[in-house]
Amino acid sequence: MDRFYATIGWYPTIGDPSFFGWFTVFAYFSAFILSLRVVSVSKYIFIEQEQVQKRFWIIIAVLMLFLCINKQLDLQSLFTASGRYILREQGMYEYKRLLQVLFIASIFIIALSAFYFIVKKLYGVTKQQILAIVGIVFLLMFIFIRASSFHNVDTLIGYSLMGFKMNWILELTGIGLILINGVLWLAKARNLNLK
């Protein structure tokens, strides 16, 4: 296994051992638990397309759990290192920048397409889930673009604003939108006395 790591130039390590790194892990885990709670009361709170909305929150729960684990395993760095290794082995490393731009453009198109698909699938209930939808699309775009390791993007997300790194702000904003949407649903459940 050590030979594999040495070959691609990546070793498993804690991705962000800072306070905000662990706080982000906690935020992902909170979003996971909250999503499960929304699923548990879905038959009472979702009036329209209850099964579709329930599946939507199950997908959010699975995604939040995966991202919670990934936050400190830093699997996107493994993806980036593997991509560099493959480019070198195929003699295409000189095209790295072009491929990164194409990758980012593809992610942007995929994220917009996912947003359109989700909105279309949840037609009639999109307004009720809009914060979670925007949060998911925002998170996925951020994570995949971060995985591209494009220098200008790294510079932007490495920038600090009043001591807070931009990547913390961007990632926590996406999670926060999902948490807010879930809390609104649980508030509705409380109003219906579904504790």
C-alpha positions as a Markdown table, in Angstrom:
| # | Residue | x | y | z |
|---|---|---|---|---|
| 1 | Met | 0.0 | 0.0 | 0.0 |
| 2 | Asp | 2.9 | 2.4 | 0.8 |
| 3 | Arg | 4.2 | 1.8 | -2.8 |
| 4 | Phe | 0.8 | 2.9 | -4.2 |
| 5 | Tyr | 0.9 | 6.1 | -2.1 |
| 6 | Ala | 4.4 | 6.8 | -3.1 |
| 7 | Thr | 3.6 | 6.2 | -6.8 |
| 8 | Ile | 0.8 | 8.7 | -6.9 |
| 9 | Gly | 2.3 | 11.2 | -4.4 |
| 10 | Trp | -0.5 | 11.1 | -1.9 |
| 11 | Tyr | -0.7 | 9.8 | 1.7 |
| 12 | Pro | -3.8 | 9.5 | 3.9 |
| 13 | Thr | -3.8 | 12.2 | 6.5 |
| 14 | Ile | -6.3 | 14.5 | 8.3 |
| 15 | Gly | -7.4 | 17.0 | 5.7 |
| 16 | Asp | -8.0 | 20.0 | 7.9 |
| 17 | Pro | -7.0 | 19.5 | 11.6 |
| 18 | Ser | -7.9 | 23.1 | 12.5 |
| 19 | Phe | -10.9 | 24.1 | 14.7 |
| 20 | Phe | -12.9 | 25.1 | 11.7 |
| 21 | Gly | -12.1 | 21.9 | 9.9 |
| 22 | Trp | -13.5 | 19.9 | 12.8 |
| 23 | Phe | -16.4 | 22.4 | 13.1 |
| 24 | Thr | -17.2 | 21.7 | 9.4 |
| 25 | Val | -17.2 | 17.9 | 10.2 |
| 26 | Phe | -19.7 | 18.6 | 13.0 |
| 27 | Ala | -21.8 | 20.7 | 10.7 |
| 28 | Tyr | -21.9 | 17.9 | 8.1 |
| 29 | Phe | -22.8 | 15.4 | 10.8 |
| 30 | Ser | -25.5 | 17.7 | 12.1 |
| 31 | Ala | -27.0 | 18.1 | 8.6 |
| 32 | Phe | -27.0 | 14.2 | 8.4 |
| 33 | Ile | -28.9 | 13.8 | 11.6 |
| 34 | Leu | -31.3 | 16.6 | 10.8 |
| 35 | Ser | -32.0 | 15.1 | 7.4 |
| 36 | Leu | -32.8 | 11.8 | 9.0 |
| 37 | Arg | -35.2 | 13.6 | 11.4 |
| 38 | Val | -36.9 | 15.3 | 8.4 |
| 39 | Val | -37.3 | 11.8 | 6.8 |
| 40 | Ser | -38.8 | 10.4 | 10.0 |
| 41 | Val | -41.6 | 13.0 | 10.0 |
| 42 | Ser | -42.0 | 13.3 | 6.2 |
| 43 | Lys | -45.4 | 11.7 | 6.0 |
| 44 | Tyr | -46.8 | 14.4 | 8.3 |
| 45 | Ile | -45.0 | 17.5 | 6.9 |
| 46 | Phe | -44.9 | 16.9 | 3.2 |
| 47 | Ile | -48.3 | 17.5 | 1.7 |
| 48 | Glu | -47.3 | 17.3 | -2.0 |
| 49 | Gln | -45.3 | 14.5 | -3.5 |
| 50 | Glu | -44.4 | 13.0 | -0.1 |
| 51 | Gln | -42.4 | 10.1 | -1.4 |
| 52 | Val | -40.4 | 12.3 | -3.8 |
| 53 | Gln | -39.6 | 14.7 | -1.0 |
| 54 | Lys | -38.8 | 11.9 | 1.4 |
| 55 | Arg | -36.3 | 10.4 | -1.1 |
| 56 | Phe | -34.8 | 13.8 | -1.6 |
| 57 | Trp | -34.0 | 14.1 | 2.1 |
| 58 | Ile | -32.7 | 10.5 | 2.2 |
| 59 | Ile | -30.3 | 11.5 | -0.6 |
| 60 | Ile | -29.3 | 14.6 | 1.4 |
| 61 | Ala | -28.6 | 12.5 | 4.5 |
| 62 | Val | -26.4 | 10.0 | 2.6 |
| 63 | Leu | -24.5 | 12.9 | 0.9 |
| 64 | Met | -24.0 | 14.7 | 4.2 |
| 65 | Leu | -22.7 | 11.5 | 5.9 |
| 66 | Phe | -20.3 | 10.9 | 2.9 |
| 67 | Leu | -19.1 | 14.5 | 3.0 |
| 68 | Cys | -18.7 | 14.4 | 6.8 |
| 69 | Ile | -16.3 | 11.4 | 6.4 |
| 70 | Asn | -14.6 | 12.9 | 3.4 |
| 71 | Lys | -13.9 | 16.2 | 5.1 |
| 72 | Gln | -11.1 | 14.8 | 7.1 |
| 73 | Leu | -10.1 | 11.9 | 4.8 |
| 74 | Asp | -9.6 | 14.4 | 2.0 |
| 75 | Leu | -10.5 | 12.0 | -0.8 |
| 76 | Gln | -10.5 | 14.8 | -3.4 |
| 77 | Ser | -6.8 | 15.2 | -2.8 |
| 78 | Leu | -6.5 | 11.5 | -3.7 |
| 79 | Phe | -8.5 | 12.2 | -6.8 |
| 80 | Thr | -6.3 | 15.1 | -7.7 |
| 81 | Ala | -3.0 | 13.1 | -7.1 |
| 82 | Ser | -4.4 | 10.2 | -9.2 |
| 83 | Gly | -5.3 | 12.6 | -12.0 |
| 84 | Arg | -1.8 | 14.1 | -12.0 |
| 85 | Tyr | -0.2 | 10.6 | -12.0 |
| 86 | Ile | -2.4 | 9.5 | -14.9 |
| 87 | Leu | -1.6 | 12.7 | -16.9 |
| 88 | Arg | 2.1 | 12.1 | -16.4 |
| 89 | Glu | 1.9 | 8.4 | -17.3 |
| 90 | Gln | -0.1 | 9.2 | -20.5 |
| 91 | Gly | 2.3 | 12.0 | -21.5 |
| 92 | Met | -0.5 | 14.6 | -21.2 |
| 93 | Tyr | 0.8 | 16.6 | -18.2 |
| 94 | Glu | 1.5 | 19.6 | -20.5 |
| 95 | Tyr | -2.2 | 19.9 | -21.1 |
| 96 | Lys | -3.0 | 20.0 | -17.3 |
| 97 | Arg | -4.3 | 23.6 | -17.3 |
| 98 | Leu | -6.6 | 23.1 | -20.3 |
| 99 | Leu | -7.9 | 19.9 | -18.8 |
| 100 | Gln | -8.5 | 21.7 | -15.4 |
| 101 | Val | -10.5 | 24.4 | -17.2 |
| 102 | Leu | -12.5 | 21.8 | -19.1 |
| 103 | Phe | -13.1 | 19.9 | -15.8 |
| 104 | Ile | -14.3 | 23.0 | -14.0 |
| 105 | Ala | -16.6 | 23.9 | -17.0 |
| 106 | Ser | -18.0 | 20.3 | -17.0 |
| 107 | Ile | -18.6 | 20.5 | -13.2 |
| 108 | Phe | -20.4 | 23.8 | -13.6 |
| 109 | Ile | -22.6 | 22.3 | -16.4 |
| 110 | Ile | -23.3 | 19.1 | -14.4 |
| 111 | Ala | -24.2 | 21.2 | -11.3 |
| 112 | Leu | -26.6 | 23.4 | -13.3 |
| 113 | Ser | -28.1 | 20.3 | -14.9 |
| 114 | Ala | -28.5 | 18.6 | -11.5 |
| 115 | Phe | -30.1 | 21.8 | -10.2 |
| 116 | Tyr | -32.5 | 21.8 | -13.2 |
| 117 | Phe | -33.2 | 18.0 | -12.8 |
| 118 | Ile | -34.0 | 18.4 | -9.1 |
| 119 | Val | -36.2 | 21.4 | -9.7 |
| 120 | Lys | -38.0 | 19.6 | -12.5 |
| 121 | Lys | -38.4 | 16.4 | -10.4 |
| 122 | Leu | -39.7 | 18.4 | -7.4 |
| 123 | Tyr | -41.9 | 20.6 | -9.6 |
| 124 | Gly | -44.6 | 22.1 | -7.4 |
| 125 | Val | -42.5 | 21.7 | -4.2 |
| 126 | Thr | -39.3 | 23.3 | -5.2 |
| 127 | Lys | -40.0 | 26.5 | -3.3 |
| 128 | Gln | -40.2 | 24.4 | -0.1 |
| 129 | Gln | -36.8 | 22.8 | -0.7 |
| 130 | Ile | -35.0 | 25.7 | -2.5 |
| 131 | Leu | -32.5 | 26.3 | 0.3 |
| 132 | Ala | -31.5 | 22.7 | 0.5 |
| 133 | Ile | -31.3 | 22.4 | -3.3 |
| 134 | Val | -29.1 | 25.5 | -3.6 |
| 135 | Gly | -27.0 | 24.3 | -0.7 |
| 136 | Ile | -26.3 | 20.9 | -2.3 |
| 137 | Val | -25.5 | 22.4 | -5.7 |
| 138 | Phe | -23.2 | 24.9 | -4.0 |
| 139 | Leu | -21.4 | 22.3 | -2.0 |
| 140 | Leu | -20.9 | 19.9 | -4.9 |
| 141 | Met | -19.6 | 22.7 | -7.2 |
| 142 | Phe | -17.2 | 23.8 | -4.4 |
| 143 | Ile | -15.9 | 20.3 | -3.7 |
| 144 | Phe | -15.4 | 19.3 | -7.3 |
| 145 | Ile | -13.8 | 22.5 | -8.3 |
| 146 | Arg | -11.6 | 22.2 | -5.2 |
| 147 | Ala | -10.6 | 18.7 | -6.4 |
| 148 | Ser | -9.4 | 20.2 | -9.7 |
| 149 | Ser | -6.6 | 22.0 | -7.8 |
| 150 | Phe | -6.6 | 24.9 | -10.2 |
| 151 | His | -4.1 | 27.4 | -8.9 |
| 152 | Asn | -6.4 | 30.5 | -9.2 |
| 153 | Val | -9.2 | 28.6 | -7.4 |
| 154 | Asp | -6.7 | 27.5 | -4.7 |
| 155 | Thr | -5.6 | 31.1 | -4.2 |
| 156 | Leu | -9.3 | 32.3 | -3.9 |
| 157 | Ile | -10.3 | 29.6 | -1.4 |
| 158 | Gly | -7.1 | 30.0 | 0.6 |
| 159 | Tyr | -7.8 | 33.7 | 1.0 |
| 160 | Ser | -8.6 | 34.8 | 4.6 |
| 161 | Leu | -11.3 | 37.3 | 5.5 |
| 162 | Met | -10.9 | 38.6 | 9.1 |
| 163 | Gly | -9.1 | 35.4 | 10.0 |
| 164 | Phe | -11.6 | 33.0 | 8.4 |
| 165 | Lys | -10.5 | 31.1 | 5.3 |
| 166 | Met | -12.7 | 31.4 | 2.3 |
| 167 | Asn | -13.0 | 27.7 | 1.9 |
| 168 | Trp | -14.5 | 27.5 | 5.4 |
| 169 | Ile | -17.0 | 30.3 | 4.6 |
| 170 | Leu | -18.0 | 28.7 | 1.3 |
| 171 | Glu | -18.4 | 25.2 | 2.6 |
| 172 | Leu | -20.2 | 26.2 | 5.7 |
| 173 | Thr | -22.6 | 28.4 | 3.7 |
| 174 | Gly | -23.7 | 25.4 | 1.6 |
| 175 | Ile | -24.2 | 23.2 | 4.8 |
| 176 | Gly | -25.9 | 26.1 | 6.5 |
| 177 | Leu | -28.5 | 26.4 | 3.7 |
| 178 | Ile | -29.4 | 22.7 | 4.1 |
| 179 | Leu | -29.5 | 23.0 | 7.9 |
| 180 | Ile | -31.9 | 26.0 | 7.7 |
| 181 | Asn | -34.2 | 24.2 | 5.3 |
| 182 | Gly | -34.3 | 21.2 | 7.6 |
| 183 | Val | -34.9 | 23.2 | 10.7 |
| 184 | Leu | -37.8 | 24.9 | 9.0 |
| 185 | Trp | -39.4 | 21.5 | 8.3 |
| 186 | Leu | -38.8 | 20.4 | 11.9 |
| 187 | Ala | -40.4 | 23.6 | 13.1 |
| 188 | Lys | -43.4 | 22.7 | 11.0 |
| 189 | Ala | -43.4 | 19.2 | 12.6 |
| 190 | Arg | -43.3 | 20.8 | 16.1 |
| 191 | Asn | -46.2 | 23.0 | 15.2 |
| 192 | Leu | -48.1 | 19.8 | 14.4 |
| 193 | Asn | -47.0 | 18.3 | 17.7 |
| 194 | Leu | -44.9 | 15.6 | 16.0 |
| 195 | Lys | -42.0 | 15.5 | 18.5 |
